[in-house]
Structures are given as structure tokens and as C-alpha cells.
């Protein structure tokens, strides 16, 4: 079994990947120190040291897997934040390419990105892996740059199998300290705290929501299905079901047994989150059965986790810690 390294292990996708990988790997690699994302010089040194340690573990296992679910950039990030993330990704790939152990061993690399970002400008009704990319934000252009860098890397020339996983709208239970909150997590906090949820898009806005564990299972299964010496492969990871904001509100009402309070107003960022198309994956369609979590069950899980976070140790409602 391989040794696996998940970069971005504290994020929503990273945590899900670790949960799904643990039973099927010889070991989960963990850097000795937490990577210092804001500090370029320190981060570069940490990545170099971590790659060397990862290679030593991989030599024992005889096979390695790396999952990039990391980064500081999001859909609304500035060009500067995107450029920093791309430099960090390039440093990592450079060190992997230069390591003689990793070059000789069988390896697999999954790079995760947002499908909604990469296809944001598409005018197609149905988007699949053959649809031309249509990035409209610095984030999406940065992810395309990372994909191209990986495609052209010496890792691929050495036989490393690469999966470019373009994921629809991810959701799942958040943890204390999470700084990014999607609409489902925001709604869950509103339900638990009985506070209005601000909604900045029209209620008929539709998105493809996929449970984080489902996305992790699809990504891992697809990566491991790539044949020897396969070229870098694009895979859309999605539930392939559209849900409007109005339908989400109704789902939360079913879970909480009461109406969710909300306010509506449009803002300039609303256009970044429009959804006008349906995802259909034509690549390794056999893994589609891993998208098995009904939205109702997924929402209930998010609400339960949020309720647990909000309670005191004695089980009584507690005060929110200040931000």
C-alpha cells in the first residue's frame, strides 16, 4: 500500500481525504511542522524538508500518493494571493521532480480545484471534461496555471499518474477556526443560532453540491484507476444534481423543523457564484456511485456538527466566541 501525503489536511476536502485514505494506505505522511503559508522563505524551506522526509517514507512503502487540497486563494481572491499559492505549488513540484527516490518510485498526484471557477464563463448547458475552460477570475487562471505546470513537469515524464480533479460546490461539517464558509455551513450556523442568514444571490441560483466525503472517495478511486503511463487526466467531481437556494432553504426547514430566517441582497460578487450549467462526468463514470450522500442527510450532518460546536461541555447552549 502507498504512503499518502495530503497538503491542506485541515481544510474541508483535506480532512475528508484523510478519513478515506487511512484504511487504504501504509502510512499517512505528516510534516514535522505546520506549513507557514504566509511566510514565503520559511514555507519554501519547509516544503523542501517535507519532500525529503516524504521520500524516505515512500522508499519504505515502495509507492507514493500526493493530494494537493491546499492553498490560500479562493474564488474572490486577489491576484497577489493567487500568485503566492502558485509559487508555493511550483516550489513543491520542483522539489518532487528533483528527488531521486520519488522519481524512481511509482507515484500518483491529485490536484484539486473548483469546477465552478474553471468553467465560470462557459455558455454550455452541460459541462463535461471535453468542455473548453472558461476562467474569469484570478483564482481560476491560477488553477489553470497549476494544472499546466503539473502536466509539463518531469514527474509526468517519469511515469507519475496525475489527476486534475475539478470539484463542484463542496460542503461538509466545519471545524472551529475554519475561515471559509460556504452557503450550507452559513445556513447551518443560522439555524443553530436562530439568526438570519444573509443571501447575496437570487433564490433561483442553482449549484451542484457534493458532500466532502463523496468527493474524496471519487477523487481517490479515480486517481487509483489511472493506468500506467496515463497522461494527466481531467475529472469533474460532482453530484451531477442541481439545487437552487430556495430548495436549500426548504431542506433546512425539513432538518430543523422550522423556517430558516434569511435576508436577501445582491452584491458585486454575486456573479462569481452564478450557475447556469449542469455537470456531467464522462471520465471513469464507474466511480459515480461514490456520490451517494443525499443532500438532506448531508445537511443534517452539517447542522448536527454546528450544534455540537455551539454547545457547552455540559450540553447547554453556550456563547459564541468572538471573532
N, C-alpha and C positions, 0 to 999 in steps of 0.2 A: 504494500500500500504506500501511497506517496506521503511526503511531508508537505503540508499546505501552509501558506502564508497569506493572511487576509490583511491588506492595508485598508484602513478605515474601519477597524474592528469595533469601534464604539458607535458607529453610525447605524441607521436602521437596517440597511442592506448588509453591512458588515456583521452585525450581531446575528442576523438570520443565516448568513453563510456559515458562520462558526457553528451554530446549532446543527445545521445539516451536515457539515463536514466531519465533525468529531467522530461519529461512528464508522467512518469510511476512510480514515487516514491513519498512518502510523504515528503521526505526531502533528500537533498544531504549533507552528513556529511563532514565537513571541520575541520581539526585540527586547533587549535588556532595559532599555529606557523608552519612555514615551516620546514619540517623534515630535520635535519642536517646530510645528508648522509655521509659526510667524517669523522664525529666525532662519534666514537662508543659509548662512555659513554653518550654523550648528546642524541644521537639517541635512545639509549635504554630507557632512561628516558622519552623522548618524545613519544615513542610508548606506554609505559605503561600509561601515562596520556591520550593519544589519545584514547586508547581502553576503558578506564574508561568513557570518555566523550561519546564515540560512544555507549556504553552500555546504558547510561542514555537516549539517544535519541531513541535507539531501544526499550527500555521498553515502551515508549510512543507509538511508531508505532506498536509494537507487532510482528515485523518480521524484519529481517535484511539481507542485502546482502553485501558482500565484494568482491572487484575486485582487484587482485594484478597484476598491469601492471607496477610495479616499478622496480628499480634496477639500478646498476651502471655497470653491466657486459654486454658485447656483444660477438659476435662470435669470435673476435680476442683477448678477454681479457685474462689477466694473471690469474694464479691460485689464487694469492692473492686477486685480485678484485672479483673473483667468490666466494672465501671463505667468504669475508666480506658480500657480498649480501646474501649468505646462512645463515650466522649468524643473520643478520637482519630479515630475513624471520622466522627463528626459534624463535627469541625473540617475534615477532608478534604472532605466533601461540601459544607460551607458555602463553602469556597474554590473548589471546582469550579463551584458554582452562580453564584458572584459573578464569575467570569472571563468577560469579554465574548467572548473568542476561542473558548473551549470551548463556550459556549452556542450559538454560531452554526454550529460545525462538526459534521458527523456524528460521533457518538460511541457507544461501547458500553462497558458496565460489568459485570464479573463479580464477584459477591460469593460467596466460598466459605465453607461452614460444614459442620458434622458432621451427617449424616443421623441417626446413632445418638443424638445429643443431642436433636435437634428432635422425633424420634418416640419417644423413650425410654419414655414412658408409654402408648404405643398398645397396644391389645389385639387389633389386627388380625393375621391370619395372613400377609397380603400387604400391603405398604405401597407405595403409588404416590403420584403428585403430588396426587391428589384426597383422600388420607387426611388427616383433621384432625391438626394439630400437637398434640403432647402433651409439651411440655418439662417436665422435672422438676428441672433443675439451674440455678444462676445462669448458667452458660455458655450453655445453650440459650435461656434467657429473654433473655440479652443479644444473641444472634444474631438472635432474632426481632425484637428492638427495632431492630437494624441493618437488617434487611430492610424493616421498616415505614418506617423513616426514608428509605430509598432509594426505596421505592415512592412516597412522598409528596413527594419532592424536586422542585425546579424543573427538574432535569436531565431527568426523565421528561416533564414538561410541554413542554420544549424539543425533545423527539424522541429523547433518548438511549435506546438499547435496553439493557435490564437483564436479566441472567440471575442468578437466585438458585440457585446450584449447591450442592445438599445431597449431600455426598460420604460414601460408606461408609468402611470402615476402610482408610486409606491406608497403603501400605508402599513401601519402596524403599531403596536404599543411603543410609546416613547419612554425615555428614562429621564430622571432628574438631571438637569444640565444640558439636555438637548436644546439646541438653539434654532433648529429648523423644524417648523411645524406645518404640516400640510393641512388641508381643509378638514379631513376626517379627525385628526388629532385636535384641531382647534374646536371643532364641534363637540368632541368628547369632553373637553375642558368646560365648555359652556353648559353641557348637560349636568355635569357633576357639581359645578359651582352655581348653577341656576343663573347664569349671566348671558346676556345677549351676545350672539356671535356675529361679528362684522363680516359681511359677504360683499366682495368687490367686483363680482361678475354677475351677469344676468342669470336668473334661476334656471333658464333652459340650456345653460352651458353644460356640455357633456364631456366627460373624460372617462378613460379606461383605467379603473382602479384595480391594482393587483396586490394581494397580500404579500408581505415581505418574505415569508417562508416559502410561499408558492414560487415567487421569483427566484429565490435562492435554489430551490430544487430544480427548476427549469434550467437555470444557468449551469449548475454543476453537471446535470445529466447531459446537456448539450455539449459542454466542453469535453466530457469524457467519451462522447460518441464520435468525436472528430477522428478520422482515420490517420494513420501515419503519413507524415509529409503533406497533410492537407494545407491548402492555402488559408490565410486568415479569413474567417467566416463571420458574416454579419447574421445576427439572430435577433428578431424582435421578440421581447419577453413581455407578454401582455395577457390579460384575462380574455381579451377579444370580445368584451361586453362593454357597451357604453352606458353610463349612468349620469343623469342630469343632477344638478344641485338640488332641484325640487325633489327628486327621488331620494337623494341622500337625506334630506330633511325628514321625509316620510319614514325612512329606515331608522333614523334615530328616534323618531316618535314610537316606533314599534319596540325598540330596545328599551327605552326609558319609560314607556307607558305614559308619556306626556309630551306636549308640544315643545319643540326647541325654540327658544327665543332667538331672534336674529334681526339684524339691521342690514339694509342694502344701500350701497352707493358705488358708483363706478369711479375708477381712478385710472391714471395713465398706464399702470402696469397690467391692467385687465387684459389687454391684447396679447400679452405674453402667455396667457393661460387659456386662450381660446382653443376649442377642439371642434374641428369640422370634419374629421375623418375617422374611419374605423380601422383598427389594426387587424391584419391577418398575417400570420407567420407561415411561410411556405418551406422553411428550413427546419429539418428534423421535426416534422409535425407530430411524430410519435410521443414527444415529451409533453404535449399539450395537456395530458391528463393530470399533470402535477399542479395545474391551476384549478385546484379543487375546493378552495375555501369560498363558500357562498358569502356575498357581501354582508348579509345580515349577521352571520356568525363572526366574520372579521370585525365588524363594527362593535358587536357585543364584547369581543375580546379587548378592543381598544378602550371602551368605556370602563370595563372591569379593571384594567390596569390603571387608568386615570383615577378611578375611585380609590384604589388601593394607595396610590401616591398621595392622595389628598387627605387620607385618614391619619389620625394619630396612632401611635403604637397600641393604644387601648381600644382602637376601633372606632373612636368617636371622630366626627368631623373636626379637622384642625384648620388653623390659619394658613394661608399661603405664605411661603417665604418670599421676601421682597426681591424684586429684580431691579 
